[in-house]
Amino acid sequence: MNTENVKNEFENGRWQEEAKQTINDQEKMNDLKNKKGMFINDPGLSKIRESLCLLWRYLEAVTSKRYTEYSLWALTKIVAVLIYVVSPLDLIPDVIPGIGWLDDILAVTYIISLTIEELNRFQEWELKQQAPK
């Protein structure tokens, strides 16, 4: 298992199309948002907890229409990776002890690197929202 395998699975698999369908379906988007707690607290994903929290905050801000200057391309990649993480049937099934989360960790790391500029803009926006007025 290496980053290239995960990148190929992520880019050439069903994840992008599933993300596009999810973005256009409010019920699916709400379902994805509601799975946040189950995954950010999973010990197998502790190495990427901060990244997962950022991705879910981004998703929540976009879907609540608070963050409106988002990139549809980045949103699609972020939704796709969150679907990948919550799916038990990805490159390495999550139920395999010890290595089941490895592909998820690599996929999140890959998407963070692809969308870093968008995520940096989002974090700047978040800071402005928290600033006293």
N, CA, C and O atoms as CSV, one atom per row, in Angstrom:
chain,resi,resn,atom,element,x,y,z
A,1,MET,N,N,0.855,-1.191,0.000
A,1,MET,CA,C,0.000,0.000,0.000
A,1,MET,C,C,0.887,1.235,0.000
A,1,MET,O,O,1.725,1.417,0.883
A,2,ASN,N,N,0.688,2.080,-1.004
A,2,ASN,CA,C,1.423,3.335,-1.036
A,2,ASN,C,C,0.500,4.451,-1.519
A,2,ASN,O,O,-0.642,4.212,-1.912
A,3,THR,N,N,1.016,5.652,-1.481
A,3,THR,CA,C,0.219,6.819,-1.840
A,3,THR,C,C,-0.262,6.746,-3.287
A,3,THR,O,O,-1.382,7.158,-3.590
A,4,GLU,N,N,0.564,6.232,-4.168
A,4,GLU,CA,C,0.183,6.143,-5.582
A,4,GLU,C,C,-1.029,5.231,-5.781
A,4,GLU,O,O,-1.911,5.542,-6.582
A,5,ASN,N,N,-1.079,4.114,-5.063
A,5,ASN,CA,C,-2.231,3.211,-5.149
A,5,ASN,C,C,-3.506,3.919,-4.712
A,5,ASN,O,O,-4.540,3.830,-5.374
A,6,VAL,N,N,-3.418,4.616,-3.600
A,6,VAL,CA,C,-4.584,5.331,-3.074
A,6,VAL,C,C,-4.990,6.454,-4.024
A,6,VAL,O,O,-6.176,6.648,-4.290
A,7,LYS,N,N,-4.020,7.184,-4.529
A,7,LYS,CA,C,-4.307,8.274,-5.475
A,7,LYS,C,C,-5.041,7.725,-6.699
A,7,LYS,O,O,-6.044,8.299,-7.123
A,8,ASN,N,N,-4.559,6.631,-7.265
A,8,ASN,CA,C,-5.206,6.036,-8.437
A,8,ASN,C,C,-6.619,5.561,-8.110
A,8,ASN,O,O,-7.546,5.798,-8.884
A,9,GLU,N,N,-6.789,4.896,-6.975
A,9,GLU,CA,C,-8.115,4.427,-6.565
A,9,GLU,C,C,-9.058,5.610,-6.375
A,9,GLU,O,O,-10.217,5.573,-6.788
A,10,PHE,N,N,-8.547,6.643,-5.751
A,10,PHE,CA,C,-9.372,7.806,-5.452
A,10,PHE,C,C,-9.757,8.560,-6.726
A,10,PHE,O,O,-10.914,8.944,-6.896
A,11,GLU,N,N,-8.798,8.769,-7.611
A,11,GLU,CA,C,-9.063,9.549,-8.823
A,11,GLU,C,C,-9.815,8.748,-9.883
A,11,GLU,O,O,-10.603,9.316,-10.639
A,12,ASN,N,N,-9.584,7.443,-9.949
A,12,ASN,CA,C,-10.183,6.637,-11.010
A,12,ASN,C,C,-11.364,5.794,-10.548
A,12,ASN,O,O,-12.039,5.165,-11.362
A,13,GLY,N,N,-11.609,5.782,-9.268
A,13,GLY,CA,C,-12.721,5.004,-8.734
A,13,GLY,C,C,-14.023,5.763,-8.814
A,13,GLY,O,O,-14.138,6.748,-9.543
A,14,ARG,N,N,-14.974,5.315,-8.083
A,14,ARG,CA,C,-16.327,5.883,-8.123
A,14,ARG,C,C,-16.482,7.134,-7.267
A,14,ARG,O,O,-17.538,7.765,-7.278
A,15,TRP,N,N,-15.455,7.488,-6.540
A,15,TRP,CA,C,-15.562,8.521,-5.501
A,15,TRP,C,C,-15.929,9.900,-6.040
A,15,TRP,O,O,-16.729,10.606,-5.426
A,16,GLN,N,N,-15.359,10.294,-7.173
A,16,GLN,CA,C,-15.645,11.622,-7.726
A,16,GLN,C,C,-17.108,11.728,-8.159
A,16,GLN,O,O,-17.784,12.716,-7.872
A,17,GLU,N,N,-17.580,10.700,-8.850
A,17,GLU,CA,C,-18.972,10.713,-9.314
A,17,GLU,C,C,-19.936,10.672,-8.131
A,17,GLU,O,O,-20.958,11.359,-8.130
A,18,GLU,N,N,-19.610,9.878,-7.144
A,18,GLU,CA,C,-20.456,9.803,-5.947
A,18,GLU,C,C,-20.495,11.148,-5.231
A,18,GLU,O,O,-21.531,11.548,-4.700
A,19,ALA,N,N,-19.363,11.840,-5.220
A,19,ALA,CA,C,-19.317,13.170,-4.589
A,19,ALA,C,C,-20.219,14.151,-5.326
A,19,ALA,O,O,-20.947,14.915,-4.693
A,20,LYS,N,N,-20.180,14.140,-6.644
A,20,LYS,CA,C,-21.020,15.045,-7.435
A,20,LYS,C,C,-22.506,14.786,-7.163
A,20,LYS,O,O,-23.295,15.722,-7.035
A,21,GLN,N,N,-22.872,13.514,-7.077
A,21,GLN,CA,C,-24.268,13.168,-6.782
A,21,GLN,C,C,-24.645,13.607,-5.362
A,21,GLN,O,O,-25.756,14.083,-5.127
A,22,THR,N,N,-23.723,13.443,-4.432
A,22,THR,CA,C,-23.990,13.813,-3.042
A,22,THR,C,C,-24.159,15.318,-2.900
A,22,THR,O,O,-25.054,15.776,-2.188
A,23,ILE,N,N,-23.315,16.085,-3.564
A,23,ILE,CA,C,-23.394,17.548,-3.491
A,23,ILE,C,C,-24.766,18.040,-3.955
A,23,ILE,O,O,-25.272,19.038,-3.440
A,24,ASN,N,N,-25.361,17.358,-4.908
A,24,ASN,CA,C,-26.659,17.762,-5.440
A,24,ASN,C,C,-27.840,17.131,-4.718
A,24,ASN,O,O,-28.975,17.236,-5.184
A,25,ASP,N,N,-27.594,16.486,-3.605
A,25,ASP,CA,C,-28.654,15.812,-2.850
A,25,ASP,C,C,-28.531,16.204,-1.375
A,25,ASP,O,O,-27.657,15.710,-0.663
A,26,GLN,N,N,-29.408,17.089,-0.933
A,26,GLN,CA,C,-29.326,17.625,0.434
A,26,GLN,C,C,-29.383,16.527,1.490
A,26,GLN,O,O,-28.696,16.610,2.508
A,27,GLU,N,N,-30.192,15.504,1.255
A,27,GLU,CA,C,-30.298,14.412,2.218
A,27,GLU,C,C,-28.967,13.663,2.356
A,27,GLU,O,O,-28.551,13.332,3.466
A,28,LYS,N,N,-28.310,13.402,1.238
A,28,LYS,CA,C,-27.010,12.727,1.280
A,28,LYS,C,C,-25.956,13.613,1.954
A,28,LYS,O,O,-25.110,13.125,2.704
A,29,MET,N,N,-26.018,14.908,1.678
A,29,MET,CA,C,-25.057,15.832,2.311
A,29,MET,C,C,-25.274,15.847,3.822
A,29,MET,O,O,-24.308,15.821,4.585
A,30,ASN,N,N,-26.520,15.887,4.259
A,30,ASN,CA,C,-26.799,15.868,5.697
A,30,ASN,C,C,-26.336,14.563,6.332
A,30,ASN,O,O,-25.790,14.563,7.436
A,31,ASP,N,N,-26.553,13.460,5.639
A,31,ASP,CA,C,-26.103,12.164,6.136
A,31,ASP,C,C,-24.585,12.152,6.304
A,31,ASP,O,O,-24.074,11.668,7.314
A,32,LEU,N,N,-23.870,12.680,5.323
A,32,LEU,CA,C,-22.407,12.740,5.408
A,32,LEU,C,C,-21.965,13.623,6.576
A,32,LEU,O,O,-21.061,13.257,7.328
A,33,LYS,N,N,-22.599,14.775,6.726
A,33,LYS,CA,C,-22.254,15.663,7.846
A,33,LYS,C,C,-22.502,14.980,9.187
A,33,LYS,O,O,-21.730,15.159,10.129
A,34,ASN,N,N,-23.570,14.204,9.272
A,34,ASN,CA,C,-23.931,13.555,10.538
A,34,ASN,C,C,-22.992,12.423,10.936
A,34,ASN,O,O,-23.045,11.956,12.074
A,35,LYS,N,N,-22.147,11.978,10.036
A,35,LYS,CA,C,-21.202,10.900,10.346
A,35,LYS,C,C,-19.893,11.409,10.947
A,35,LYS,O,O,-19.018,10.617,11.297
A,36,LYS,N,N,-19.765,12.701,11.063
A,36,LYS,CA,C,-18.534,13.323,11.562
A,36,LYS,C,C,-18.084,12.725,12.888
A,36,LYS,O,O,-16.937,12.292,13.004
A,37,GLY,N,N,-18.942,12.691,13.870
A,37,GLY,CA,C,-18.574,12.243,15.214
A,37,GLY,C,C,-18.061,10.819,15.257
A,37,GLY,O,O,-17.197,10.493,16.072
A,38,MET,N,N,-18.581,9.974,14.397
A,38,MET,CA,C,-18.167,8.571,14.387
A,38,MET,C,C,-16.726,8.412,13.912
A,38,MET,O,O,-16.054,7.447,14.278
A,39,PHE,N,N,-16.253,9.348,13.105
A,39,PHE,CA,C,-14.953,9.166,12.477
A,39,PHE,C,C,-13.858,10.047,13.068
A,39,PHE,O,O,-12.704,9.622,13.122
A,40,ILE,N,N,-14.181,11.254,13.510
A,40,ILE,CA,C,-13.102,12.089,14.043
A,40,ILE,C,C,-12.609,11.571,15.384
A,40,ILE,O,O,-11.500,11.902,15.805
A,41,ASN,N,N,-13.412,10.769,16.054
A,41,ASN,CA,C,-12.996,10.223,17.346
A,41,ASN,C,C,-12.483,8.797,17.263
A,41,ASN,O,O,-12.138,8.209,18.288
A,42,ASP,N,N,-12.425,8.229,16.065
A,42,ASP,CA,C,-11.948,6.861,15.915
A,42,ASP,C,C,-10.439,6.819,16.141
A,42,ASP,O,O,-9.704,7.564,15.493
A,43,PRO,N,N,-9.965,5.966,17.045
A,43,PRO,CA,C,-8.523,5.898,17.328
A,43,PRO,C,C,-7.681,5.564,16.094
A,43,PRO,O,O,-6.530,5.990,16.006
A,44,GLY,N,N,-8.232,4.813,15.146
A,44,GLY,CA,C,-7.493,4.463,13.939
A,44,GLY,C,C,-7.206,5.650,13.039
A,44,GLY,O,O,-6.309,5.602,12.197
A,45,LEU,N,N,-7.979,6.721,13.223
A,45,LEU,CA,C,-7.812,7.917,12.407
A,45,LEU,C,C,-7.190,9.074,13.191
A,45,LEU,O,O,-7.215,10.216,12.733
A,46,SER,N,N,-6.640,8.788,14.358
A,46,SER,CA,C,-6.117,9.852,15.223
A,46,SER,C,C,-5.007,10.668,14.563
A,46,SER,O,O,-4.845,11.847,14.877
A,47,LYS,N,N,-4.242,10.061,13.655
A,47,LYS,CA,C,-3.146,10.779,12.987
A,47,LYS,C,C,-3.649,11.888,12.074
A,47,LYS,O,O,-2.913,12.824,11.762
A,48,ILE,N,N,-4.890,11.784,11.651
A,48,ILE,CA,C,-5.446,12.796,10.747
A,48,ILE,C,C,-6.668,13.493,11.338
A,48,ILE,O,O,-7.441,14.116,10.611
A,49,ARG,N,N,-6.841,13.390,12.637
A,49,ARG,CA,C,-8.024,13.972,13.291
A,49,ARG,C,C,-8.168,15.458,12.962
A,49,ARG,O,O,-9.254,15.919,12.611
A,50,GLU,N,N,-7.081,16.192,13.076
A,50,GLU,CA,C,-7.137,17.629,12.814
A,50,GLU,C,C,-7.572,17.897,11.365
A,50,GLU,O,O,-8.380,18.792,11.112
A,51,SER,N,N,-7.040,17.128,10.431
A,51,SER,CA,C,-7.414,17.294,9.023
A,51,SER,C,C,-8.880,16.947,8.796
A,51,SER,O,O,-9.586,17.661,8.082
A,52,LEU,N,N,-9.337,15.856,9.398
A,52,LEU,CA,C,-10.749,15.485,9.260
A,52,LEU,C,C,-11.659,16.567,9.825
A,52,LEU,O,O,-12.682,16.895,9.225
A,53,CYS,N,N,-11.297,17.116,10.958
A,53,CYS,CA,C,-12.105,18.196,11.546
A,53,CYS,C,C,-12.182,19.386,10.596
A,53,CYS,O,O,-13.248,19.975,10.415
A,54,LEU,N,N,-11.048,19.739,9.989
A,54,LEU,CA,C,-11.023,20.843,9.027
A,54,LEU,C,C,-11.934,20.538,7.838
A,54,LEU,O,O,-12.715,21.392,7.420
A,55,LEU,N,N,-11.838,19.336,7.299
A,55,LEU,CA,C,-12.664,18.978,6.143
A,55,LEU,C,C,-14.144,19.008,6.486
A,55,LEU,O,O,-14.953,19.469,5.680
A,56,TRP,N,N,-14.514,18.526,7.668
A,56,TRP,CA,C,-15.930,18.559,8.050
A,56,TRP,C,C,-16.389,19.982,8.360
A,56,TRP,O,O,-17.538,20.322,8.077
A,57,ARG,N,N,-15.525,20.825,8.936
A,57,ARG,CA,C,-15.903,22.226,9.157
A,57,ARG,C,C,-16.156,22.920,7.815
A,57,ARG,O,O,-17.104,23.690,7.666
A,58,TYR,N,N,-15.294,22.630,6.854
A,58,TYR,CA,C,-15.459,23.189,5.502
A,58,TYR,C,C,-16.818,22.763,4.937
A,58,TYR,O,O,-17.589,23.596,4.459
A,59,LEU,N,N,-17.095,21.478,4.996
A,59,LEU,CA,C,-18.363,20.950,4.492
A,59,LEU,C,C,-19.553,21.621,5.180
A,59,LEU,O,O,-20.512,22.023,4.522
A,60,GLU,N,N,-19.486,21.736,6.487
A,60,GLU,CA,C,-20.584,22.350,7.241
A,60,GLU,C,C,-20.768,23.817,6.883
A,60,GLU,O,O,-21.898,24.292,6.767
A,61,ALA,N,N,-19.662,24.539,6.707
A,61,ALA,CA,C,-19.753,25.959,6.366
A,61,ALA,C,C,-20.324,26.168,4.968
A,61,ALA,O,O,-21.090,27.104,4.741
A,62,VAL,N,N,-19.954,25.301,4.035
A,62,VAL,CA,C,-20.472,25.409,2.669
A,62,VAL,C,C,-21.954,25.036,2.634
A,62,VAL,O,O,-22.761,25.758,2.048
A,63,THR,N,N,-22.309,23.928,3.250
A,63,THR,CA,C,-23.703,23.479,3.169
A,63,THR,C,C,-24.656,24.375,3.943
A,63,THR,O,O,-25.842,24.446,3.621
A,64,SER,N,N,-24.154,25.051,4.950
A,64,SER,CA,C,-25.003,25.988,5.692
A,64,SER,C,C,-25.084,27.346,4.996
A,64,SER,O,O,-25.782,28.252,5.451
A,65,LYS,N,N,-24.358,27.470,3.886
A,65,LYS,CA,C,-24.313,28.696,3.084
A,65,LYS,C,C,-23.646,29.867,3.815
A,65,LYS,O,O,-23.836,31.027,3.449
A,66,ARG,N,N,-22.866,29.549,4.849
A,66,ARG,CA,C,-22.104,30.603,5.522
A,66,ARG,C,C,-20.833,30.926,4.739
A,66,ARG,O,O,-20.437,32.088,4.648
A,67,TYR,N,N,-20.197,29.903,4.178
A,67,TYR,CA,C,-18.990,30.091,3.369
A,67,TYR,C,C,-19.404,29.968,1.914
A,67,TYR,O,O,-19.681,28.870,1.430
A,68,THR,N,N,-19.445,31.091,1.221
A,68,THR,CA,C,-19.987,31.108,-0.137
A,68,THR,C,C,-18.927,31.249,-1.221
A,68,THR,O,O,-19.228,31.062,-2.400
A,69,GLU,N,N,-17.723,31.569,-0.854
A,69,GLU,CA,C,-16.659,31.784,-1.845
A,69,GLU,C,C,-15.848,30.515,-2.061
A,69,GLU,O,O,-14.636,30.577,-2.267
A,70,TYR,N,N,-16.503,29.384,-2.016
A,70,TYR,CA,C,-15.801,28.107,-2.126
A,70,TYR,C,C,-15.588,27.716,-3.586
A,70,TYR,O,O,-16.253,28.212,-4.496
A,71,SER,N,N,-14.643,26.816,-3.766
A,71,SER,CA,C,-14.349,26.245,-5.071
A,71,SER,C,C,-15.151,24.955,-5.224
A,71,SER,O,O,-15.050,24.067,-4.377
A,72,LEU,N,N,-15.939,24.839,-6.281
A,72,LEU,CA,C,-16.712,23.624,-6.509
A,72,LEU,C,C,-15.779,22.430,-6.723
A,72,LEU,O,O,-16.080,21.319,-6.286
A,73,TRP,N,N,-14.662,22.657,-7.386
A,73,TRP,CA,C,-13.681,21.588,-7.589
A,73,TRP,C,C,-13.178,21.066,-6.238
A,73,TRP,O,O,-13.139,19.857,-6.012
A,74,ALA,N,N,-12.794,21.987,-5.341
A,74,ALA,CA,C,-12.293,21.583,-4.019
A,74,ALA,C,C,-13.402,20.914,-3.213
A,74,ALA,O,O,-13.158,19.905,-2.551
A,75,LEU,N,N,-14.615,21.461,-3.259
A,75,LEU,CA,C,-15.733,20.854,-2.540
A,75,LEU,C,C,-15.950,19.419,-3.012
A,75,LEU,O,O,-16.180,18.525,-2.198
A,76,THR,N,N,-15.879,19.201,-4.307
A,76,THR,CA,C,-16.062,17.846,-4.847
A,76,THR,C,C,-14.987,16.901,-4.322
A,76,THR,O,O,-15.293,15.776,-3.927
A,77,LYS,N,N,-13.737,17.344,-4.314
A,77,LYS,CA,C,-12.640,16.510,-3.804
A,77,LYS,C,C,-12.836,16.222,-2.316
A,77,LYS,O,O,-12.611,15.097,-1.867
A,78,ILE,N,N,-13.248,17.221,-1.557
A,78,ILE,CA,C,-13.420,17.070,-0.111
A,78,ILE,C,C,-14.592,16.147,0.192
A,78,ILE,O,O,-14.486,15.278,1.057
A,79,VAL,N,N,-15.701,16.323,-0.504
A,79,VAL,CA,C,-16.845,15.432,-0.305
A,79,VAL,C,C,-16.446,14.010,-0.693
A,79,VAL,O,O,-16.793,13.056,0.003
A,80,ALA,N,N,-15.719,13.867,-1.797
A,80,ALA,CA,C,-15.292,12.535,-2.236
A,80,ALA,C,C,-14.435,11.848,-1.176
A,80,ALA,O,O,-14.623,10.663,-0.902
A,81,VAL,N,N,-13.504,12.573,-0.583
A,81,VAL,CA,C,-12.634,11.925,0.415
A,81,VAL,C,C,-13.402,11.617,1.694
A,81,VAL,O,O,-13.111,10.619,2.353
A,82,LEU,N,N,-14.364,12.440,2.059
A,82,LEU,CA,C,-15.165,12.133,3.243
A,82,LEU,C,C,-16.044,10.908,2.985
A,82,LEU,O,O,-16.230,10.084,3.880
A,83,ILE,N,N,-16.580,10.781,1.783
A,83,ILE,CA,C,-17.330,9.574,1.428
A,83,ILE,C,C,-16.400,8.370,1.500
A,83,ILE,O,O,-16.784,7.310,1.995
A,84,TYR,N,N,-15.190,8.534,1.011
A,84,TYR,CA,C,-14.197,7.452,1.044
A,84,TYR,C,C,-13.927,7.018,2.480
A,84,TYR,O,O,-13.879,5.825,2.778
A,85,VAL,N,N,-13.752,7.986,3.358
A,85,VAL,CA,C,-13.460,7.678,4.763
A,85,VAL,C,C,-14.631,6.956,5.427
A,85,VAL,O,O,-14.417,6.004,6.177
A,86,VAL,N,N,-15.841,7.383,5.169
A,86,VAL,CA,C,-16.985,6.765,5.846
A,86,VAL,C,C,-17.392,5.439,5.211
A,86,VAL,O,O,-18.131,4.659,5.812
A,87,SER,N,N,-16.913,5.187,4.003
A,87,SER,CA,C,-17.255,3.926,3.337
A,87,SER,C,C,-16.415,2.779,3.912
A,87,SER,O,O,-15.188,2.870,3.960
A,88,PRO,N,N,-17.067,1.717,4.340
A,88,PRO,CA,C,-16.299,0.570,4.837
A,88,PRO,C,C,-15.665,-0.239,3.706
A,88,PRO,O,O,-14.785,-1.065,3.946
A,89,LEU,N,N,-16.111,0.000,2.479
A,89,LEU,CA,C,-15.630,-0.772,1.330
A,89,LEU,C,C,-14.794,0.110,0.409
A,89,LEU,O,O,-15.242,0.509,-0.666
A,90,ASP,N,N,-13.583,0.404,0.844
A,90,ASP,CA,C,-12.672,1.160,0.007
A,90,ASP,C,C,-11.479,0.266,-0.322
A,90,ASP,O,O,-11.598,-0.958,-0.257
A,91,LEU,N,N,-10.367,0.831,-0.662
A,91,LEU,CA,C,-9.226,0.046,-1.122
A,91,LEU,C,C,-8.812,-1.029,-0.122
A,91,LEU,O,O,-8.582,-2.179,-0.495
A,92,ILE,N,N,-8.720,-0.646,1.149
A,92,ILE,CA,C,-8.482,-1.620,2.223
A,92,ILE,C,C,-9.693,-1.530,3.144
A,92,ILE,O,O,-9.892,-0.500,3.788
A,93,PRO,N,N,-10.499,-2.570,3.225
A,93,PRO,CA,C,-11.693,-2.507,4.093
A,93,PRO,C,C,-11.318,-2.115,5.524
A,93,PRO,O,O,-10.358,-2.626,6.101
A,94,ASP,N,N,-12.100,-1.201,6.068
A,94,ASP,CA,C,-11.799,-0.633,7.388
A,94,ASP,C,C,-11.828,-1.658,8.511
A,94,ASP,O,O,-11.273,-1.412,9.582
A,95,VAL,N,N,-12.455,-2.786,8.290
A,95,VAL,CA,C,-12.573,-3.795,9.343
A,95,VAL,C,C,-11.300,-4.627,9.517
A,95,VAL,O,O,-11.204,-5.410,10.462
A,96,ILE,N,N,-10.328,-4.470,8.625
A,96,ILE,CA,C,-9.076,-5.217,8.758
A,96,ILE,C,C,-8.239,-4.559,9.863
A,96,ILE,O,O,-7.788,-3.424,9.710
A,97,PRO,N,N,-8.035,-5.268,10.965
A,97,PRO,CA,C,-7.306,-4.685,12.101
A,97,PRO,C,C,-5.891,-4.243,11.716
A,97,PRO,O,O,-5.173,-4.930,10.991
A,98,GLY,N,N,-5.531,-3.092,12.221
A,98,GLY,CA,C,-4.171,-2.607,12.039
A,98,GLY,C,C,-3.922,-1.827,10.768
A,98,GLY,O,O,-3.208,-0.825,10.791
A,99,ILE,N,N,-4.499,-2.266,9.655
A,99,ILE,CA,C,-4.225,-1.568,8.395
A,99,ILE,C,C,-5.483,-1.032,7.709
A,99,ILE,O,O,-5.386,-0.389,6.664
A,100,GLY,N,N,-6.633,-1.284,8.271
A,100,GLY,CA,C,-7.887,-0.885,7.634
A,100,GLY,C,C,-8.044,0.601,7.399
A,100,GLY,O,O,-8.770,1.006,6.490
A,101,TRP,N,N,-7.382,1.423,8.196
A,101,TRP,CA,C,-7.498,2.873,8.061
A,101,TRP,C,C,-6.358,3.470,7.244
A,101,TRP,O,O,-6.387,4.662,6.937
A,102,LEU,N,N,-5.351,2.669,6.884
A,102,LEU,CA,C,-4.181,3.200,6.198
A,102,LEU,C,C,-4.543,3.908,4.898
A,102,LEU,O,O,-4.048,5.006,4.643
A,103,ASP,N,N,-5.385,3.311,4.078
A,103,ASP,CA,C,-5.762,3.958,2.821
A,103,ASP,C,C,-6.548,5.243,3.065
A,103,ASP,O,O,-6.416,6.206,2.309
A,104,ASP,N,N,-7.364,5.260,4.116
A,104,ASP,CA,C,-8.132,6.470,4.446
A,104,ASP,C,C,-7.182,7.605,4.838
A,104,ASP,O,O,-7.362,8.749,4.421
A,105,ILE,N,N,-6.186,7.276,5.632
A,105,ILE,CA,C,-5.191,8.271,6.056
A,105,ILE,C,C,-4.459,8.824,4.838
A,105,ILE,O,O,-4.270,10.034,4.716
A,106,LEU,N,N,-4.048,7.932,3.939
A,106,LEU,CA,C,-3.352,8.375,2.730
A,106,LEU,C,C,-4.270,9.211,1.835
A,106,LEU,O,O,-3.825,10.200,1.252
A,107,ALA,N,N,-5.542,8.827,1.719
A,107,ALA,CA,C,-6.487,9.573,0.881
A,107,ALA,C,C,-6.718,10.974,1.435
A,107,ALA,O,O,-6.736,11.943,0.675
A,108,VAL,N,N,-6.895,11.095,2.747
A,108,VAL,CA,C,-7.101,12.415,3.355
A,108,VAL,C,C,-5.855,13.275,3.160
A,108,VAL,O,O,-5.960,14.452,2.815
A,109,THR,N,N,-4.699,12.700,3.376
A,109,THR,CA,C,-3.446,13.444,3.196
A,109,THR,C,C,-3.312,13.923,1.746
A,109,THR,O,O,-2.902,15.057,1.498
A,110,TYR,N,N,-3.655,13.065,0.807
A,110,TYR,CA,C,-3.608,13.420,-0.613
A,110,TYR,C,C,-4.556,14.579,-0.923
A,110,TYR,O,O,-4.166,15.530,-1.599
A,111,ILE,N,N,-5.788,14.509,-0.438
A,111,ILE,CA,C,-6.766,15.559,-0.732
A,111,ILE,C,C,-6.393,16.876,-0.043
A,111,ILE,O,O,-6.591,17.953,-0.605
A,112,ILE,N,N,-5.865,16.785,1.143
A,112,ILE,CA,C,-5.402,18.014,1.810
A,112,ILE,C,C,-4.345,18.688,0.939
A,112,ILE,O,O,-4.371,19.906,0.760
A,113,SER,N,N,-3.412,17.898,0.393
A,113,SER,CA,C,-2.354,18.486,-0.445
A,113,SER,C,C,-2.935,19.089,-1.730
A,113,SER,O,O,-2.441,20.112,-2.203
A,114,LEU,N,N,-3.967,18.475,-2.295
A,114,LEU,CA,C,-4.594,19.003,-3.519
A,114,LEU,C,C,-5.376,20.296,-3.266
A,114,LEU,O,O,-5.397,21.190,-4.111
A,115,THR,N,N,-6.005,20.384,-2.122
A,115,THR,CA,C,-6.931,21.493,-1.851
A,115,THR,C,C,-6.371,22.499,-0.844
A,115,THR,O,O,-7.119,23.310,-0.297
A,116,ILE,N,N,-5.082,22.451,-0.601
A,116,ILE,CA,C,-4.487,23.266,0.471
A,116,ILE,C,C,-4.763,24.763,0.304
A,116,ILE,O,O,-5.031,25.451,1.289
A,117,GLU,N,N,-4.701,25.269,-0.918
A,117,GLU,CA,C,-4.957,26.706,-1.114
A,117,GLU,C,C,-6.387,27.060,-0.722
A,117,GLU,O,O,-6.619,28.061,-0.044
A,118,GLU,N,N,-7.336,26.246,-1.144
A,118,GLU,CA,C,-8.738,26.473,-0.788
A,118,GLU,C,C,-8.940,26.360,0.718
A,118,GLU,O,O,-9.649,27.171,1.314
A,119,LEU,N,N,-8.325,25.368,1.327
A,119,LEU,CA,C,-8.471,25.184,2.774
A,119,LEU,C,C,-7.810,26.321,3.550
A,119,LEU,O,O,-8.302,26.707,4.610
A,120,ASN,N,N,-6.718,26.858,3.045
A,120,ASN,CA,C,-6.093,28.021,3.691
A,120,ASN,C,C,-7.015,29.235,3.619
A,120,ASN,O,O,-7.151,29.969,4.598
A,121,ARG,N,N,-7.652,29.452,2.456
A,121,ARG,CA,C,-8.620,30.558,2.332
A,121,ARG,C,C,-9.784,30.362,3.295
A,121,ARG,O,O,-10.251,31.309,3.926
A,122,PHE,N,N,-10.241,29.126,3.396
A,122,PHE,CA,C,-11.336,28.819,4.307
A,122,PHE,C,C,-10.935,29.114,5.745
A,122,PHE,O,O,-11.717,29.705,6.489
A,123,GLN,N,N,-9.743,28.718,6.147
A,123,GLN,CA,C,-9.298,28.965,7.526
A,123,GLN,C,C,-9.146,30.459,7.797
A,123,GLN,O,O,-9.429,30.916,8.904
A,124,GLU,N,N,-8.706,31.220,6.806
A,124,GLU,CA,C,-8.658,32.681,6.961
A,124,GLU,C,C,-10.063,33.230,7.160
A,124,GLU,O,O,-10.284,34.095,8.008
A,125,TRP,N,N,-11.013,32.725,6.377
A,125,TRP,CA,C,-12.405,33.136,6.519
A,125,TRP,C,C,-12.915,32.799,7.920
A,125,TRP,O,O,-13.589,33.612,8.552
A,126,GLU,N,N,-12.587,31.583,8.407
A,126,GLU,CA,C,-13.009,31.177,9.745
A,126,GLU,C,C,-12.482,32.150,10.804
A,126,GLU,O,O,-13.214,32.553,11.708
A,127,LEU,N,N,-11.227,32.515,10.683
A,127,LEU,CA,C,-10.635,33.448,11.653
A,127,LEU,C,C,-11.360,34.800,11.629
A,127,LEU,O,O,-11.596,35.402,12.677
A,128,LYS,N,N,-11.703,35.260,10.454
A,128,LYS,CA,C,-12.439,36.538,10.341
A,128,LYS,C,C,-13.814,36.429,10.996
A,128,LYS,O,O,-14.302,37.401,11.574
A,129,GLN,N,N,-14.437,35.267,10.913
A,129,GLN,CA,C,-15.754,35.063,11.528
A,129,GLN,C,C,-15.666,35.099,13.038
A,129,GLN,O,O,-16.622,35.493,13.707
A,130,GLN,N,N,-14.527,34.690,13.587
A,130,GLN,CA,C,-14.344,34.633,15.022
A,130,GLN,C,C,-13.852,35.958,15.613
A,130,GLN,O,O,-13.909,36.168,16.824
A,131,ALA,N,N,-13.374,36.836,14.751
A,131,ALA,CA,C,-12.823,38.119,15.213
A,131,ALA,C,C,-13.940,38.988,15.793
A,131,ALA,O,O,-15.052,39.030,15.266
A,132,PRO,N,N,-13.624,39.675,16.879
A,132,PRO,CA,C,-14.635,40.591,17.466
A,132,PRO,C,C,-14.961,41.695,16.481
A,132,PRO,O,O,-14.098,42.210,15.769
A,133,LYS,N,N,-16.233,42.037,16.467
A,133,LYS,CA,C,-16.683,43.097,15.527
A,133,LYS,C,C,-16.931,44.384,16.228
A,133,LYS,O,O,-17.311,45.369,15.594
